[in-house]
Amino acid sequence: MVGQSSSSLDRAIRTFEAAEANLGKLERIWGQVCGIISDGLVINSSPMEYDDLRRSYSHILNHLPKIDGWKPSAEPYDLFSILQNRIDAREIDEISAIYSIEQWIEEPGTELKEYRFRFDLKRRKLIRDAVSKMFNEINVILAELKETYGNEEDYIKLNDTHEWNQLNDRVRELNTLLGSSVSRPQRWNDLLKHLSTGELGGLKDIIRHDWPTVKDSLMKSLYDQNDPIPTGIEDLSNLVAEKPSGTVVTKLNWDRLLPDEFERLIYSLISCESGYENAEWLMHTNAPDRGRDLSVTRVLKDGLSGVLRRRVLIQCKHYLTKSITPTDVALLKEQIKLWEPPRIDVVVIATSGRFTADAVASIERHNQSDSALAIEMWPESHLESLLAKRPAIIAEFQLR
């Protein structure tokens, strides 16, 4: 965070880094311990060296913070206990006994793996909002660079421009936020290479290839589909046994979502739906609300005509207190030019609000004209109907 005083997020990141450093030390020491005790009844070290490793392990473990009230507690066992238990298990000569003893010996390593898993989950949760904000800032900078230099053909060095320095700063900050909990996606190194050279051709590669791939991959990594949704109950049978009654709430709590979360909800809706492919976020437009557009290919299968693919642009409007107006529709038709070519066949306006009567009339007149572009309306009522068939998404975004 160049030129900024320490923020609460920065301090949190440093705390996580210190915890991860201790975790890495424990993992390294455990690896050394395993090398000493791995050969059955043969010890590959002096007892003094082994005891020093145990003391170091115990000392570092004391400085490892808890996660949700839990941290590893098992420590490497002393050599005498390990040898004696292995001898006893071999005398019994039962596979289950030998396996049980080895599990007992491996307990510290098993707990370290569990802690590492929980650590990565927590760190991803810590940085989600900050990374989403960073995506927005990088999108804006790239849109400005594209507008300024996108049509240039001459050899230009961008290293000394204000926008290029801003872009480098934001990508470095993004790299720090990601840490080791999020793997770097394909084309990350290409992005860094093009940033370092500062050439016009590199900018075009960043806009067309590097950043769309990096952004999409990082978003999927940050919002891991394997993250659990809290249920607040251990056994669903208990709910059924209570024979609950009453009306069911159908209204969704759209006010729980931030604009970025609303965009992510629409992205989730189209990216997991059959008949849609190649879902991606587009660059920021110059719209006053800085809203992001989504692009997806709609696949239509016809038994007689074959497969037809149509490029669909989705503009997300998280409106809680206002409706889509004819002005919004007119502005959207102008912005479409930013995303062509390739040609856009369908534009969807997805909103958590509604459409004014004039906006509906304007869209209907457009769709009855000879324009090849179709405009679809996804108001709040339509989204609630779609999500009613997809309760997992409602739970994911805690809309109920």
C-alpha positions as CSV (number, residue, x, y, z in Angstrom):
1,M,0.0,0.0,0.0
2,V,2.3,2.7,-1.3
3,G,2.1,6.0,0.4
4,Q,-0.5,5.0,2.8
5,S,-0.5,4.7,6.6
6,S,-1.2,1.3,8.1
7,S,-4.9,0.3,7.8
8,S,-6.8,-2.2,9.8
9,L,-6.7,-4.5,6.7
10,D,-2.9,-4.1,6.4
11,R,-2.5,-4.9,10.1
12,A,-4.7,-8.0,9.7
13,I,-2.6,-9.1,6.7
14,R,0.6,-8.8,8.8
15,T,-0.9,-10.8,11.6
16,F,-1.9,-13.6,9.2
17,E,1.6,-13.5,7.7
18,A,3.2,-13.9,11.1
19,A,0.8,-16.8,11.9
20,E,1.7,-18.4,8.5
21,A,5.4,-18.0,9.2
22,N,4.9,-19.9,12.5
23,L,2.8,-22.5,10.7
24,G,5.5,-22.9,8.0
25,K,8.2,-23.4,10.8
26,L,6.0,-26.1,12.4
27,E,5.5,-27.9,9.0
28,R,9.3,-27.7,8.4
29,I,10.2,-29.2,11.8
30,W,7.5,-31.9,11.4
31,G,9.1,-32.8,8.1
32,Q,12.5,-33.2,9.9
33,V,10.8,-35.3,12.6
34,C,9.3,-37.6,10.0
35,G,12.7,-38.1,8.4
36,I,14.0,-39.2,11.8
37,I,11.3,-41.6,12.8
38,S,10.1,-42.8,9.4
39,D,12.1,-46.1,9.2
40,G,10.2,-48.3,11.6
41,L,12.5,-49.2,14.5
42,V,15.6,-47.4,13.0
43,I,16.2,-43.8,14.3
44,N,18.0,-41.5,11.9
45,S,19.3,-39.0,14.4
46,S,20.8,-38.6,17.8
47,P,18.3,-38.4,20.7
48,M,19.7,-34.9,21.6
49,E,19.0,-33.6,18.1
50,Y,15.5,-35.1,18.1
51,D,14.7,-33.6,21.6
52,D,15.8,-30.1,20.3
53,L,13.4,-30.4,17.5
54,R,10.6,-31.3,19.9
55,R,11.4,-28.3,22.1
56,S,11.4,-26.0,19.1
57,Y,8.1,-27.4,17.9
58,S,6.5,-26.9,21.3
59,H,7.8,-23.3,21.6
60,I,6.5,-22.3,18.2
61,L,3.2,-24.0,18.8
62,N,2.6,-21.7,21.8
63,H,2.7,-18.7,19.4
64,L,0.2,-20.2,16.9
65,P,-3.1,-18.4,17.2
66,K,-6.4,-20.3,17.3
67,I,-8.9,-20.4,14.5
68,D,-12.5,-20.5,15.6
69,G,-11.3,-21.5,19.1
70,W,-9.1,-24.4,17.9
71,K,-5.4,-24.9,17.2
72,P,-3.2,-28.0,17.1
73,S,-2.3,-29.5,20.4
74,A,-0.5,-32.7,19.6
75,E,3.3,-32.5,19.6
76,P,5.9,-35.0,18.4
77,Y,6.2,-37.9,20.9
78,D,9.5,-38.8,22.6
79,L,11.6,-41.5,20.9
80,F,11.2,-44.0,23.6
81,S,7.4,-43.9,23.4
82,I,7.5,-44.2,19.6
83,L,9.9,-47.2,19.6
84,Q,8.1,-49.0,22.4
85,N,4.6,-48.7,20.8
86,R,6.0,-49.8,17.4
87,I,7.6,-52.9,19.1
88,D,4.4,-53.7,20.9
89,A,2.3,-53.4,17.7
90,R,4.7,-55.7,15.8
91,E,4.5,-58.3,18.6
92,I,0.7,-58.3,18.4
93,D,1.2,-58.7,14.6
94,E,-2.1,-57.2,13.6
95,I,-2.4,-54.7,10.8
96,S,-5.0,-52.7,12.7
97,A,-2.6,-52.3,15.7
98,I,0.3,-51.2,13.5
99,Y,-2.0,-48.8,11.6
100,S,-3.4,-47.4,14.9
101,I,0.1,-46.7,16.3
102,E,1.2,-45.0,13.1
103,Q,-1.9,-42.8,13.2
104,W,-1.0,-41.9,16.8
105,I,2.5,-41.0,15.8
106,E,1.2,-38.9,12.8
107,E,-1.2,-36.9,14.9
108,P,0.8,-33.7,15.0
109,G,1.1,-33.7,11.2
110,T,-2.6,-34.5,10.7
111,E,-3.5,-31.5,12.9
112,L,-1.1,-29.2,11.0
113,K,-2.9,-30.1,7.8
114,E,-6.2,-29.3,9.4
115,Y,-4.9,-26.0,10.6
116,R,-3.5,-25.2,7.2
117,F,-6.9,-25.9,5.6
118,R,-8.7,-23.6,8.1
119,F,-6.1,-20.9,7.7
120,D,-6.5,-20.7,4.0
121,L,-10.3,-20.5,4.3
122,K,-10.0,-17.7,6.8
123,R,-7.5,-15.7,4.8
124,R,-9.6,-15.9,1.6
125,K,-12.5,-14.7,3.6
126,L,-10.4,-11.8,5.0
127,I,-9.4,-10.5,1.6
128,R,-12.6,-11.0,-0.5
129,D,-14.0,-7.5,-0.2
130,A,-10.6,-5.9,-0.6
131,V,-9.8,-8.0,-3.7
132,S,-13.2,-7.2,-5.2
133,K,-12.5,-3.5,-4.7
134,M,-9.1,-4.0,-6.3
135,F,-10.7,-5.6,-9.3
136,N,-12.9,-2.5,-9.7
137,E,-9.9,-0.2,-9.5
138,I,-7.9,-2.2,-12.0
139,N,-10.8,-2.3,-14.4
140,V,-11.2,1.5,-14.2
141,I,-7.5,2.1,-14.8
142,L,-7.5,-0.4,-17.8
143,A,-10.5,1.3,-19.3
144,E,-8.8,4.7,-19.0
145,L,-5.6,3.3,-20.6
146,K,-7.7,1.7,-23.4
147,E,-9.5,4.9,-24.1
148,T,-6.2,6.9,-24.2
149,Y,-3.9,4.5,-26.0
150,G,-6.2,1.8,-27.4
151,N,-6.1,3.1,-31.0
152,E,-2.4,4.0,-31.0
153,E,-0.2,2.1,-33.5
154,D,3.1,3.8,-32.9
155,Y,5.7,2.4,-30.4
156,I,4.9,3.9,-27.1
157,K,6.5,3.3,-23.7
158,L,3.9,3.5,-20.9
159,N,6.2,3.1,-17.9
160,D,6.3,6.8,-17.0
161,T,2.6,7.5,-17.3
162,H,0.5,8.0,-14.2
163,E,-2.1,5.4,-15.1
164,W,0.6,2.7,-15.8
165,N,2.2,3.4,-12.4
166,Q,-1.2,3.1,-10.8
167,L,-1.8,-0.2,-12.5
168,N,1.5,-1.6,-11.3
169,D,0.7,-0.4,-7.8
170,R,-2.7,-2.1,-7.8
171,V,-1.4,-5.4,-9.1
172,R,1.4,-5.4,-6.5
173,E,-1.2,-4.8,-3.8
174,L,-3.4,-7.5,-5.2
175,N,-0.4,-9.9,-5.1
176,T,0.1,-9.1,-1.5
177,L,-3.5,-9.6,-0.6
178,L,-3.6,-13.0,-2.3
179,G,-0.6,-14.3,-0.3
180,S,-0.2,-18.0,-0.5
181,S,-3.8,-18.9,0.2
182,V,-4.9,-18.3,-3.4
183,S,-2.9,-19.9,-6.2
184,R,-1.9,-17.6,-9.1
185,P,-3.9,-18.4,-12.2
186,Q,-2.8,-19.0,-15.7
187,R,-1.4,-15.9,-17.4
188,W,-0.4,-14.3,-14.1
189,N,3.2,-14.3,-15.1
190,D,2.2,-13.0,-18.5
191,L,0.5,-10.1,-16.8
192,L,3.6,-9.3,-14.7
193,K,5.8,-9.5,-17.8
194,H,3.7,-7.1,-19.8
195,L,3.5,-4.7,-16.8
196,S,7.3,-4.7,-16.5
197,T,7.9,-3.9,-20.2
198,G,5.4,-1.1,-20.3
199,E,4.8,-1.5,-24.0
200,L,1.7,-0.7,-26.0
201,G,1.5,-4.2,-27.3
202,G,1.7,-5.5,-23.7
203,L,-1.2,-3.3,-22.7
204,K,-3.4,-4.7,-25.5
205,D,-2.5,-8.2,-24.4
206,I,-3.4,-7.4,-20.8
207,I,-6.8,-6.0,-21.8
208,R,-7.7,-8.8,-24.2
209,H,-6.1,-11.8,-22.6
210,D,-4.2,-11.5,-19.3
211,W,-6.6,-9.6,-17.1
212,P,-9.9,-11.3,-18.1
213,T,-8.3,-14.7,-17.4
214,V,-6.6,-13.7,-14.2
215,K,-9.7,-11.9,-12.9
216,D,-12.1,-14.8,-13.6
217,S,-9.8,-17.4,-12.1
218,L,-9.2,-15.4,-9.0
219,M,-12.9,-14.8,-8.4
220,K,-13.6,-18.5,-8.6
221,S,-10.7,-19.3,-6.2
222,L,-11.9,-16.6,-3.7
223,Y,-15.4,-17.9,-3.7
224,D,-14.7,-21.6,-3.4
225,Q,-17.7,-23.7,-4.3
226,N,-16.6,-26.1,-1.5
227,D,-17.1,-23.5,1.2
228,P,-19.9,-24.7,3.6
229,I,-23.1,-22.7,4.2
230,P,-23.9,-22.5,7.9
231,T,-27.2,-24.3,8.7
232,G,-27.5,-23.9,12.5
233,I,-28.7,-27.4,13.0
234,E,-27.1,-30.9,13.3
235,D,-30.0,-33.1,12.2
236,L,-32.7,-32.1,9.7
237,S,-34.9,-34.8,11.1
238,N,-35.5,-32.7,14.1
239,L,-37.0,-30.0,11.9
240,V,-39.4,-32.4,10.3
241,A,-40.4,-33.9,13.7
242,E,-41.4,-30.4,14.9
243,K,-44.0,-30.3,12.1
244,P,-43.5,-26.6,11.3
245,S,-46.4,-24.6,9.9
246,G,-47.2,-21.1,8.8
247,T,-46.6,-19.0,5.7
248,V,-43.3,-19.0,3.7
249,V,-41.5,-15.8,3.0
250,T,-40.9,-15.3,-0.7
251,K,-39.5,-11.8,-0.6
252,L,-35.7,-11.8,-0.8
253,N,-33.5,-9.4,1.2
254,W,-31.8,-7.6,-1.6
255,D,-30.5,-5.0,0.8
256,R,-28.1,-7.6,2.2
257,L,-26.1,-7.4,-0.9
258,L,-23.5,-4.8,-2.0
259,P,-23.3,-4.0,-5.7
260,D,-20.3,-6.3,-6.2
261,E,-22.2,-9.1,-4.5
262,F,-25.2,-8.6,-6.7
263,E,-23.0,-8.8,-9.7
264,R,-21.4,-12.0,-8.3
265,L,-24.9,-13.5,-7.8
266,I,-25.8,-12.9,-11.4
267,Y,-22.5,-14.4,-12.4
268,S,-23.2,-17.5,-10.3
269,L,-26.6,-17.7,-11.9
270,I,-25.3,-17.8,-15.5
271,S,-22.1,-19.7,-14.9
272,C,-23.7,-22.8,-13.5
273,E,-26.7,-22.9,-15.8
274,S,-26.9,-25.4,-18.7
275,G,-27.2,-23.6,-22.0
276,Y,-24.8,-20.8,-21.0
277,E,-21.0,-20.9,-21.5
278,N,-18.0,-18.7,-21.4
279,A,-19.3,-16.4,-18.6
280,E,-16.9,-13.6,-17.9
281,W,-16.7,-10.1,-16.4
282,L,-16.0,-7.3,-18.8
283,M,-14.0,-4.2,-18.3
284,H,-15.6,-1.2,-16.6
285,T,-17.5,1.1,-18.9
286,N,-17.5,4.8,-18.4
287,A,-21.0,4.6,-16.7
288,P,-21.4,7.0,-13.8
289,D,-22.2,4.1,-11.4
290,R,-19.1,2.2,-12.6
291,G,-21.2,-1.0,-13.0
292,R,-19.6,-4.0,-14.4
293,D,-21.1,-5.8,-17.4
294,L,-21.1,-9.6,-17.8
295,S,-20.7,-11.5,-21.0
296,V,-21.9,-15.0,-21.7
297,T,-22.7,-17.2,-24.7
298,R,-26.3,-18.5,-24.8
299,V,-26.4,-21.9,-26.6
300,L,-29.7,-22.7,-28.3
301,K,-30.1,-26.3,-29.6
302,D,-32.6,-26.9,-32.4
303,G,-33.4,-30.4,-33.7
304,L,-33.7,-29.1,-37.2
305,S,-31.4,-26.1,-37.4
306,G,-28.6,-27.4,-35.1
307,V,-26.8,-25.3,-32.5
308,L,-27.0,-21.5,-32.4
309,R,-24.8,-19.4,-30.2
310,R,-25.7,-15.9,-29.3
311,R,-23.5,-13.4,-27.4
312,V,-25.4,-12.0,-24.4
313,L,-24.4,-8.9,-22.5
314,I,-25.8,-8.6,-19.0
315,Q,-25.8,-5.3,-17.2
316,C,-26.2,-5.5,-13.4
317,K,-28.1,-2.7,-11.6
318,H,-28.4,-3.2,-7.9
319,Y,-31.2,-0.7,-7.3
320,L,-33.0,-0.6,-4.0
321,T,-34.7,2.8,-4.1
322,K,-35.1,3.5,-7.8
323,S,-36.2,1.9,-11.0
324,I,-34.7,1.5,-14.5
325,T,-35.7,4.5,-16.7
326,P,-35.7,5.1,-20.4
327,T,-32.5,7.1,-19.9
328,D,-30.8,4.0,-18.5
329,V,-32.0,2.0,-21.6
330,A,-30.7,4.7,-24.0
331,L,-27.4,4.9,-22.2
332,L,-27.0,1.1,-22.4
333,K,-27.5,1.1,-26.1
334,E,-24.7,3.6,-26.5
335,Q,-22.4,1.6,-24.2
336,I,-22.9,-1.6,-26.3
337,K,-20.6,-0.1,-28.9
338,L,-17.7,-0.5,-26.3
339,W,-18.0,-4.3,-26.4
340,E,-18.3,-4.8,-30.2
341,P,-16.9,-6.6,-32.0
342,P,-17.8,-9.4,-31.7
343,R,-21.5,-8.5,-32.2
344,I,-23.8,-8.5,-29.2
345,D,-27.1,-10.3,-30.0
346,V,-28.9,-9.9,-26.7
347,V,-28.7,-7.4,-23.8
348,V,-30.1,-8.3,-20.4
349,I,-30.8,-5.6,-17.8
350,A,-30.7,-7.4,-14.5
351,T,-31.9,-5.4,-11.5
352,S,-32.9,-5.9,-7.9
353,G,-35.3,-3.0,-8.5
354,R,-38.0,-2.5,-11.2
355,F,-38.6,-0.9,-14.6
356,T,-40.7,2.2,-15.0
357,A,-43.7,2.0,-17.3
358,D,-41.9,4.3,-19.8
359,A,-38.8,2.1,-19.7
360,V,-40.9,-1.0,-20.4
361,A,-42.6,0.7,-23.3
362,S,-39.2,1.9,-24.7
363,I,-37.8,-1.7,-24.6
364,E,-40.9,-3.1,-26.2
365,R,-40.8,-0.6,-29.0
366,H,-37.1,-1.4,-29.6
367,N,-37.8,-5.2,-29.7
368,Q,-40.5,-4.6,-32.3
369,S,-38.2,-2.6,-34.5
370,D,-36.0,-4.0,-37.2
371,S,-32.9,-3.9,-34.9
372,A,-31.0,-7.2,-34.7
373,L,-30.3,-6.5,-31.0
374,A,-32.8,-7.9,-28.5
375,I,-33.2,-6.4,-25.0
376,E,-34.5,-8.5,-22.1
377,M,-35.7,-7.3,-18.7
378,W,-34.8,-9.2,-15.5
379,P,-36.5,-7.2,-12.8
380,E,-36.7,-8.2,-9.1
381,S,-39.8,-10.3,-9.6
382,H,-38.1,-12.3,-12.4
383,L,-34.9,-12.8,-10.4
384,E,-36.9,-14.0,-7.4
385,S,-38.7,-16.5,-9.7
386,L,-35.4,-17.8,-11.1
387,L,-33.8,-18.1,-7.7
388,A,-36.9,-19.9,-6.2
389,K,-35.8,-22.8,-8.4
390,R,-32.2,-22.5,-7.3
391,P,-32.4,-22.3,-3.5
392,A,-28.7,-23.1,-3.1
393,I,-27.9,-19.7,-4.6
394,I,-30.3,-18.0,-2.1
395,A,-28.5,-19.7,0.7
396,E,-25.1,-18.9,-0.6
397,F,-25.9,-15.2,-0.6
398,Q,-28.1,-15.3,2.5
399,L,-31.0,-13.6,0.8
400,R,-33.7,-15.3,2.8
